[in-house]
Amino acid sequence: MEISGSTISSLSLLLHEFATNSVKYGALSSTAGQIEVHCADRAGQVVITWSERGGPPVAPPIGKEGFGDLLVRATVTGQLRGDISREWKPEGLVIRLSLPRQSLTG
C-alpha cells in the first residue's frame, strides 16, 4: 500500500501515543502484556486496530481529555480525515482507526 511521507509521520505519531499510554496505563505496563496491530482494507477504508491484552484491568478515563487525546483526535479527524473509536474491554483497550484510502497517499 502506498503511503505518503506526511501520512507516515502522522501514523507514527499516533502509534507512539498509543504505545506511550500503554506503557503508562495499559498492557505494556505489565510483563505479561501484549499488543496486536491489525490492518485491513475494507471498501476504500483502511482500518487499523490496536488491541491490548494481559495488562491491568482497564476502565474508561474519567474527566477531561488530556493533550494526547486532543492531538490524536485532531490528527485522525483533521489531517487524515478518518474516525477513531476506543473500547475499554475487560481484557484490554481496543482502538480502531478508519481512514479513507486516499488520505494515505495525499
N, C-alpha and C positions, 0 to 999 in steps of 0.2 A: 504494500500500500504506500502510495506516495504521500509524504508529509513535508510541509514547508518548514523552513528554519524558524520562523516566528511561532509556528504551531508547536514545534519540538520544545521550544523554550517554555511555552505555556503549559504543555503537558508535564514537563519536568518539574515546573513549579508546583503543579497540583500534586503529583506523586510525592514530592518532597514534603509537602504539607501533610499529606495523609500519613506518610511514614513517621514524621516527627510526632504527630498526635498519637500514633500507635505506640511509639516508644514511651511516651509520657503516660498514656492512659489505657492503651489497648493491648492487643495480642503481643506486640513486641516488647512489652514491659515484663513479660514472663519468659522463662527459658523454654517452656512448652508451647509458646505462641507461634502461630504460623499465619502467613499472608498468602492469598492466592489472587492473582490478577488475571482476568479473562477478557479477551477482546473478541468481538463478533461484528460482522457486517450484516445489518438487517434492514433490507429495503431502503438503502440510501442513508441509513443511520449507522454510525459506528458506536457500539455500546461497549463501554469499558466497565467491568465490575471488579471492585476491590472487596475481598471478603477476608475477615479476620476470624480466627478461632484459637482456642487454647489459652486465652488470656483471662484476666479477671472478669467478673460479671460486669455487664455494660448496662447503662441507662442513658436515656436522652439527657443532654445538658439542660440545666435549669438557669434561667436568667438571660441576660443579653448576649448577643453574638459577639465573639471576640474578633480581633483583627484578622486572624487566619480565616475564619468563616466568611468574613466580608470579602477578603481577597479571593477566596475560592469561588464564591458566587459571582463576583464581578468577572473573573477570568472565564468561567464556564458560560455564563449567560451573555456577557458583553463581547469579549474577544472571540470566543468560539461559537457563539450563537446556539448554545445547547442547553440541556437541562441536567440537573443533578438531584438525586434523591439519596437519603440516608435512612437506613433501617437498623434500629438497635435491637438485634435478636439476642436471646439469652446466650447463645454460643459466640456472639461477636458482632461487631459492626459490619454492615454491608453498604458500600457506596456504589451507586450506579451513575455513570456519566453517559448521556446520549447526545451525540454530536452529529450534525449534518456532515456527510462525507466531504462535501465541497468546502467546508470550513477548515479541513485539514490541509488543503493544498493552497489556500489563499491567505 
